[in-house]
Every structure is written in structure tokens, then in C-alpha cells.
Amino acid sequence: MPDHPVVPAPPTVPAPEIAPGPESTGPGRVPSRRGLFLAAAGAVPAAVLTSGVAAAAVRPGGPGSGQSAGDPPPRVDVHHHAMPAPVHAWLVEHGMLPPAGGPLFAQWDLGVTLATMDQYGIQLAVLSAPVPTAFTPTAAQAAELAALANDSLGALARERPSRFGWLASVPYLEPGDAVAEIDRVYGGQAPDGVLLTAHAGTRYLGDPALDPVLAALNNRDAVVLVHPFDLPGAAPIAVPAFVVDFMADTTRAAVQLTVSGALDRFPRIRWILAHGGGAFPYLAGRLALGRGLGYGADPGAVRAAVRRFWYDTAGPMSPYATPSLLAAAGSGRILYGSDYNAIPAATVGESLAALRADPALDAPARAAIARGNALRLFPALAQRLG
């Protein structure tokens, strides 16, 4: 399942029309991420779906060349997607992508990626797969896709260690498969962390059935980026899933990790919540109120959980979520994340402009978010970058 639905084109370009399918019928219905992914096999003109690629054709330059006077230091981007050719070929072979065209995230290109990074002052990107293995029809395919994605992303990072880190995909439809892949990649490929979807099937992170997976990650002091997915069982409605449901998915995972005690049972895992934590920093207080209804946590545990998580700026964070996030977690727990190439390069620039202009952030906070916080969280990256 794709990481994001097709991002709407700029206002001067008509929005793509998706042909109705089993998950998108009737007036006002919007296709889910699953519907958009399947529609890519031919229902959407390739010229429309690849419009974001044209926007990504930026002028090459050296790392940080897109920076202006007074800008933060060269950025470390912790939320950055890539689809190397072997992964694309596997998805085409299994009927999950068309041979040509397809959604924006399927148009990944190394040269364009490096040029985009240079344009916007991104020195190093921590790569992760844009297609969660939880989308695959079977657990066996999830394991196969995860291994292929991990081998491909790991090779990219080893070839360009000063430009790329990487997060391993974990096929946790079956916990045993997930533990086996964790053992494999940490046994020889040295990932910088892992990406977990907020849920797999109907199990959210924090479910006791997933404890073996978290135990394996805890044993390796893993950094885990929690990334959203379509809500289980949610029907497509007038508002696209990426606008609201993704945020709710991340929030559900953060709540269950808090209430289940998983944060305490696996204290060595360092958790990043994508997209500014969804609504978790804003809604965390309801967990204390919820104790009166039989579900929640005491205020001290809630405050500790909010400050235990790290949060990336993809979403975007600025300027809407910044005051709540700063008040809840502080600038020392916020990491820069672009969400490229699930969004066009031009949108990366727009989000950065908003981040630079955010009145809630002073210069030290901007510098920490751009680079310093990520290098504290990923010491191996700090070593590579000197």
C-alpha cells in the first residue's frame, strides 16, 4: 500500500480524476490509499500522476546549496522515501504498480533526489520504503518485499554514506517474520533504525502479540519511525485519508503504546512519531480524563510519554501544530522530515519556508530541528558526517 495518496497538483493544474473502483463510488466519495494504489495500474493518465516529477526537476548543486543567509545548518531529513529499481520491478511483477507511470512515490529517481536535497539544503536523508509491507496480500509476500527493500536501501546508504542513512522495513503481519528480518538486517547490514506502520491488520503497536517484535528492537536500541496507514476498516469518504485518517492512525499507535505500558517494557526503543505526532501531543490529556471511563493513564505517565517520543516536521508541522508540540515536548524532541518523494519537490520548499518563518521557533530551535537533534538520536550518522 502506498505511503501517501497522489499529491494534488499545484492550483494551476487540474486535480487528477480517479476512475471509480470498489472503494470509490458515488458522489463525494474519495478513494482510499488502497484505491489510489490500485487505480495506478491504468485508471489515471500517467502524465497526470507524474506531474510532481516535473516539479522535482530542480537545479543541481552541492549539499546545502539551497540555503540562504541566516538559514539553519545543512539538514538531516529523517522522513524521506525512496523506491530503488528492484523494489519497483517487484511491485510491477506482482501487479501493484503499472510498468510505467503510477503514483508520485513510484517515480523515484536517484539523480533527481540528490538534486532536490541539494536545492533545499538537505545534507543527508534517512531513507525508508514508501510501500508498507502491511499492504501485501500475504505474510510471505510481506517478508519478501521487506527483504528486497532493505537490501536495496542498505546498498544505497553504503554507496553514499554521507548522503543517505536508512530505516529497515519490518514485515510484522507475522511477528516471527518480523523478528527474523530484524535479526537478518541488524546481523550484517547496520540499518540506522526501522520503519513500522502504526498497525498491521487490526493490531496496533503496543498489542501484546507484537511484544516479540518490540523485544527484538529493544535488544538493539533501535530507533523506530512510526508511520501511518489507512485506518483498519475505514470506508473512503469525502475527506481523503491522508488529511485526517493518517493523523488518527499515528495517534492511535501512540496512545496504545502509552496505555499498554510498552514504552516502559521496552525502554531502549527510541520512538519517532511521523507528521508531528498526528494529534497525540494535542489529545494526550484525554488519557488522564479517560481513567474515569476505564481507559487511560495517570497524568504523570502521560506527560512522560509525550516527552519520550520524538516528532518529525512532515505534515507539515509549521505553523499550525508548533505551539502545541513545543509546549508538550520541547524543541529538543523535534526532527526535520520532508516526506519526499511522497510529495513533490516544490512542496518540500513550501514546507521549509513555513518552518523558517514559524514565529514560535527561534534560531537555536531551528538549528536543533534541522540537524542537531537528529545527530543526537542517530550517533552513527553523526560519526559519518563528522
Phi and psi in degrees as a GROMACS rama.xvg file:
@    title "Ramachandran Plot"
@    xaxis  label "Phi"
@    yaxis  label "Psi"
@TYPE xy
-65.4987  154.871  PRO-2
-67.5082  -34.8006  ASP-3
-144.613  153.019  HIS-4
-70.0294  168.421  PRO-5
-57.6357  128.39  VAL-6
-75.7608  132.36  VAL-7
-57.1062  144.972  PRO-8
-69.8622  163.999  ALA-9
-55.9046  162.097  PRO-10
-55.9798  -27.4342  PRO-11
-78.982  -6.47174  THR-12
-113.686  130.87  VAL-13
-58.2527  141.132  PRO-14
-67.2479  146.571  ALA-15
-65.7416  146.945  PRO-16
-103.625  124.167  GLU-17
-97.5887  128.456  ILE-18
-65.0049  141.292  ALA-19
-59.3737  144.259  PRO-20
-139.835  -167.7  GLY-21
-64.742  -19.7184  PRO-22
-110.353  7.93097  GLU-23
-145.677  90.0954  SER-24
-139.913  148.556  THR-25
91.3405  160  GLY-26
-60.5015  137.596  PRO-27
77.6238  1.05516  GLY-28
-82.0183  137.767  ARG-29
-115.454  132.343  VAL-30
-63.3964  143.232  PRO-31
-73.1161  175.582  SER-32
-60.5393  -38.885  ARG-33
-61.4382  -43.4351  ARG-34
-63.4467  -40.8876  GLY-35
-64.659  -40.3133  LEU-36
-63.8406  -46.5391  PHE-37
-69.1525  -34.248  LEU-38
-63.1518  -24.1406  ALA-39
-62.8887  -17.8453  ALA-40
-71.1399  -0.162374  ALA-41
159.05  -11.1581  GLY-42
-78.4375  -19.5958  ALA-43
-114.661  131.608  VAL-44
-58.6721  134.965  PRO-45
-59.9981  -34.183  ALA-46
-62.6433  -33.1988  ALA-47
-74.3273  -45.3847  VAL-48
-67.5417  -26.1214  LEU-49
-96.771  10.1374  THR-50
-61.2033  -30.4268  SER-51
-68.0709  -25.5708  GLY-52
-67.4641  -39.865  VAL-53
-61.2552  -38.3563  ALA-54
-66.4698  -21.7799  ALA-55
-85.201  -3.86697  ALA-56
-77.483  84.4641  ALA-57
-98.7863  165.482  VAL-58
-74.8762  125.104  ARG-59
-63.9423  159.709  PRO-60
-172.236  -179.609  GLY-61
-77.11  166.283  GLY-62
-54.9558  126.61  PRO-63
86.4151  4.68452  GLY-64
-66.1472  -18.8624  SER-65
-83.3232  4.54182  GLY-66
-85.6006  150.461  GLN-67
-116.47  170.771  SER-68
-57.3497  135.27  ALA-69
82.576  -0.509862  GLY-70
-72.4893  159.459  ASP-71
-63.0954  170.054  PRO-72
-65.9641  168.367  PRO-73
-50.4332  136.113  PRO-74
-85.0163  150.455  ARG-75
-109.966  119.02  VAL-76
-101.13  110.202  ASP-77
-90.0825  -5.7663  VAL-78
-130.476  86.5607  HIS-79
-146.113  121.69  HIS-80
-100.792  151.039  HIS-81
-148.819  143.756  ALA-82
-128.027  87.2755  MET-83
-61.6438  162.865  PRO-84
-56.2458  -41.5511  ALA-85
-61.7502  -35.1454  PRO-86
-69.7887  -43.6031  VAL-87
-58.9216  -44.5874  HIS-88
-63.1271  -39.1726  ALA-89
-63.9321  -42.6747  TRP-90
-66.5359  -37.1518  LEU-91
-65.2216  -46.2211  VAL-92
-58.6723  -34.5685  GLU-93
-94.9264  13.4494  HIS-94
73.2427  18.8894  GLY-95
-97.9981  -11.291  MET-96
-141.761  150.729  LEU-97
-74.4034  157.348  PRO-98
-59.9536  -31.9387  PRO-99
-134.458  155.556  ALA-100
72.2775  -144.856  GLY-101
100.325  -176.436  GLY-102
-63.8362  165.381  PRO-103
-56.2358  -42.8198  LEU-104
-65.1567  -20.7661  PHE-105
-80.5789  -7.62776  ALA-106
-95.8479  22.7295  GLN-107
-60.449  138.175  TRP-108
-141.616  130.761  ASP-109
-61.838  -46.5252  LEU-110
-63.0102  -43.8224  GLY-111
-65.0904  -37.7835  VAL-112
-61.7933  -47.668  THR-113
-63.5969  -39.8942  LEU-114
-65.0908  -39.7894  ALA-115
-64.9115  -43.2467  THR-116
-59.0679  -44.5803  MET-117
-64.4642  -40.715  ASP-118
-59.3087  -36.0024  GLN-119
-111  20.5133  TYR-120
68.6407  31.7683  GLY-121
-97.9558  106.819  ILE-122
-74.02  -42.6665  GLN-123
-139.266  136.91  LEU-124
-116.283  133.149  ALA-125
-90.8789  106.025  VAL-126
-78.961  144.34  LEU-127
-144.096  156.223  SER-128
-71.3913  140  ALA-129
-84.8573  -11.0559  PRO-130
-112.431  103.798  VAL-131
-61.7975  138.38  PRO-132
-65.6381  -17.5971  THR-133
-64.6194  -15.3359  ALA-134
-73.4565  -28.5646  PHE-135
-63.5722  148.305  THR-136
-64.9359  -28.8821  PRO-137
-129.963  156.785  THR-138
-63.7405  -34.6343  ALA-139
-63.63  -41.625  ALA-140
-67.4817  -35.8918  GLN-141
-60.1328  -43.7554  ALA-142
-65.4345  -40.2332  ALA-143
-64.867  -45.7684  GLU-144
-65.5037  -40.5616  LEU-145
-61.6808  -45.0432  ALA-146
-63.1097  -41.7447  ALA-147
-65.7315  -44.5217  LEU-148
-62.0725  -42.7806  ALA-149
-66.6087  -42.1444  ASN-150
-63.6483  -38.9189  ASP-151
-70.5864  -46.7973  SER-152
-68.6775  -38.5707  LEU-153
-60.8658  -40.0047  GLY-154
-64.1348  -41.3118  ALA-155
-59.95  -43.9292  LEU-156
-67.2612  -36.2382  ALA-157
-71.1272  -32.1984  ARG-158
-72.9025  -31.7136  GLU-159
-134.103  68.8464  ARG-160
-66.8676  -19.3983  PRO-161
-89.9041  -3.69997  SER-162
-115.044  -27.6797  ARG-163
-133.921  136.85  PHE-164
-108.806  -173.626  GLY-165
-158.334  151.465  TRP-166
-113.269  129.812  LEU-167
-75.6839  143.874  ALA-168
-83.0785  141.619  SER-169
-121.566  117.575  VAL-170
-84.1186  77.9416  PRO-171
-96.7172  26.224  TYR-172
-58.5958  -37.1185  LEU-173
-119.609  114.984  GLU-174
-54.0499  -35.7027  PRO-175
-62.7787  -39.9723  GLY-176
-63.6707  -39.2922  ASP-177
-63.1423  -45.9075  ALA-178
-62.8548  -40.7224  VAL-179
-62.3649  -41.2679  ALA-180
-71.7884  -36.0428  GLU-181
-60.734  -46.5373  ILE-182
-60.6293  -40.5109  ASP-183
-65.6585  -50.1562  ARG-184
-72.8089  -38.8028  VAL-185
-73.8468  -19.304  TYR-186
-75.6323  -18.7872  GLY-187
-153.482  -10.2523  GLY-188
-112.296  -11.2642  GLN-189
52.1309  62.1781  ALA-190
-67.2192  159.451  PRO-191
-84.1082  -8.93785  ASP-192
166.768  -163.667  GLY-193
-134.136  158.956  VAL-194
-109.957  127.318  LEU-195
-120.403  133.966  LEU-196
-69.9197  154.398  THR-197
-59.094  -29.684  ALA-198
-147.755  160.718  HIS-199
-131.988  120.961  ALA-200
65.8567  -123.173  GLY-201
-108.952  9.7776  THR-202
-96.7955  124.051  ARG-203
-94.7814  154.769  TYR-204
-52.1774  137.067  LEU-205
101.088  -15.3993  GLY-206
-63.0929  131.863  ASP-207
-55.7818  -28.0851  PRO-208
-63.2762  -21.3959  ALA-209
-95.3549  4.71111  LEU-210
-56.3056  -37.862  ASP-211
-59.7705  -35.059  PRO-212
-67.1356  -46.664  VAL-213
-67.8227  -33.0475  LEU-214
-63.7494  -42.0039  ALA-215
-63.4865  -38.1659  ALA-216
-73.0391  -37.1683  LEU-217
-61.9465  -39.0293  ASN-218
-64.3437  -18.8753  ASN-219
-110.307  13.2342  ARG-220
50.9441  43.4228  ASP-221
-73.222  145.546  ALA-222
-90.0272  129.044  VAL-223
-122.875  119.581  VAL-224
-90.3739  118.396  LEU-225
-88.9149  117.754  VAL-226
-117.228  140.255  HIS-227
-78.0009  171.988  PRO-228
-151.804  173.785  PHE-229
-59.6457  140.405  ASP-230
-62.3405  138.493  LEU-231
-58.3445  126.212  PRO-232
75.6935  1.39946  GLY-233
-74.8254  133.441  ALA-234
-87.5517  144.715  ALA-235
-64.798  135.101  PRO-236
-131.415  -166.345  ILE-237
-64.7942  -27.5737  ALA-238
-98.5733  123.878  VAL-239
-59.4113  149.98  PRO-240
-59.8478  -35.6576  ALA-241
-68.0657  -19.23  PHE-242
-77.2679  -44.9009  VAL-243
-122.067  -47.7872  VAL-244
-63.4534  -37.9935  ASP-245
-59.5835  -41.5813  PHE-246
-65.2759  -39.3027  MET-247
-66.7021  -35.5159  ALA-248
-63.5535  -47.3323  ASP-249
-60.6343  -41.8631  THR-250
-62.9515  -43.08  THR-251
-59.0657  -43.6104  ARG-252
-63.9827  -44.1434  ALA-253
-63.1036  -40.6447  ALA-254
-63.3556  -46.4768  VAL-255
-67.7906  -37.609  GLN-256
-59.7205  -36.1771  LEU-257
-72.9622  -52.1872  THR-258
-70.8836  -33.3181  VAL-259
-74.167  -13.4231  SER-260
83.4909  6.20271  GLY-261
-62.09  -32.8951  ALA-262
-61.6273  -35.1713  LEU-263
-83.2562  -34.3845  ASP-264
-69.4294  -28.3249  ARG-265
-126.615  68.2608  PHE-266
-72.4101  -13.6737  PRO-267
-88.9623  -9.42879  ARG-268
-75.0606  134.345  ILE-269
-107.838  115.583  ARG-270
-99.039  131.769  TRP-271
-110.486  128.045  ILE-272
-96.6969  122.845  LEU-273
-66.4601  158.807  ALA-274
55.9461  47.2901  HIS-275
65.9334  18.8339  GLY-276
84.9563  12.4725  GLY-277
61.6722  -126.84  GLY-278
-104.266  7.58786  ALA-279
-60.3031  -48.2081  PHE-280
-60.7733  -28.8415  PRO-281
-80.8546  -36.832  TYR-282
-99.9377  -2.36632  LEU-283
-56.8779  -32.9323  ALA-284
-60.5512  -24.0213  GLY-285
-67.4249  -20.4367  ARG-286
-65.2538  -36.6616  LEU-287
-68.6143  -41.8361  ALA-288
-64.398  -33.8328  LEU-289
-66.2982  -16.1709  GLY-290
-58.259  -32.9549  ARG-291
-67.0154  -16.5907  GLY-292
-108.777  11.0867  LEU-293
90.4382  8.27635  GLY-294
-145.827  119.95  TYR-295
159.17  -161.945  GLY-296
-149.264  160.158  ALA-297
-72.731  157.471  ASP-298
-56.3078  -37.478  PRO-299
-63.7098  -41.1703  GLY-300
-66.4281  -36.5265  ALA-301
-66.0429  -46.9126  VAL-302
-60.9483  -40.9929  ARG-303
-64.2687  -39.4628  ALA-304
-65.7342  -43.6056  ALA-305
-58.708  -39.2262  VAL-306
-86.5613  -5.84515  ARG-307
-80.5845  -36.5402  ARG-308
-74.6721  154.897  PHE-309
-104.122  160.47  TRP-310
-137.848  137.22  TYR-311
-101.875  162.531  ASP-312
-85.7756  -5.08156  THR-313
-61.5284  147.123  ALA-314
147.221  -50.0488  GLY-315
-85.9381  168.39  PRO-316
-79.5606  -47.4088  MET-317
-87.1957  145.283  SER-318
-94.0939  0.233346  PRO-319
-70.5414  -47.7411  TYR-320
-91.3566  -9.67686  ALA-321
-57.5819  -49.3268  THR-322
-58.4733  -44.0146  PRO-323
-64.6483  -42.2251  SER-324
-67.7256  -41.1921  LEU-325
-64.4769  -43.3326  LEU-326
-66.0547  -34.9868  ALA-327
-81.1057  -45.4831  ALA-328
-117.751  -24.9554  ALA-329
87.4981  154.718  GLY-330
-67.5633  -18.9228  SER-331
-73.0553  -6.18806  GLY-332
-112.968  12.8768  ARG-333
-108.263  135.062  ILE-334
-122.122  145.611  LEU-335
-73.9616  131.739  TYR-336
-140.068  129.768  GLY-337
-91.7943  -33.6178  SER-338
73.0666  11.576  ASP-339
-67.4894  148.455  TYR-340
-98.8375  29.53  ASN-341
-74.7151  -13.2617  ALA-342
-126.245  156.348  ILE-343
-67.7201  158.477  PRO-344
-58.6113  -38.6615  ALA-345
-60.904  -34.2761  ALA-346
-70.5405  -31.4059  THR-347
-58.4293  -44.6633  VAL-348
-64.2088  -40.2006  GLY-349
-63.9852  -42.0975  GLU-350
-65.5183  -39.165  SER-351
-65.1121  -39.7164  LEU-352
-61.0213  -41.3324  ALA-353
-65.5478  -38.4568  ALA-354
-65.3894  -42.3588  LEU-355
-65.1928  -34.0182  ARG-356
-90.9689  -1.11016  ALA-357
-62.6431  116.664  ASP-358
-68.9714  -14.9247  PRO-359
-81.0438  -10.3691  ALA-360
-110.467  129.145  LEU-361
-93.1823  178.378  ASP-362
-61.9633  -44.5514  ALA-363
-61.1553  -38.091  PRO-364
-65.6236  -41.6141  ALA-365
-63.118  -39.7721  ARG-366
-66.5378  -41.1744  ALA-367
-63.9582  -42.3904  ALA-368
-67.6793  -38.6267  ILE-369
-65.9424  -34.9983  ALA-370
-151.495  -51.8186  ARG-371
-59.4207  -43.1233  GLY-372
-64.0587  -41.4626  ASN-373
-64.0995  -37.9901  ALA-374
-71.8904  -25.8623  LEU-375
-70.6223  -39.9214  ARG-376
-75.2563  -33.9615  LEU-377
-117.292  78.19  PHE-378
-60.7647  -28.2845  PRO-379
-65.6579  -35.3921  ALA-380
-66.3252  -40.807  LEU-381
-59.864  -39.8198  ALA-382
-63.5662  -44.4514  GLN-383
-65.068  -35.367  ARG-384
-87.6427  -8.06119  LEU-385
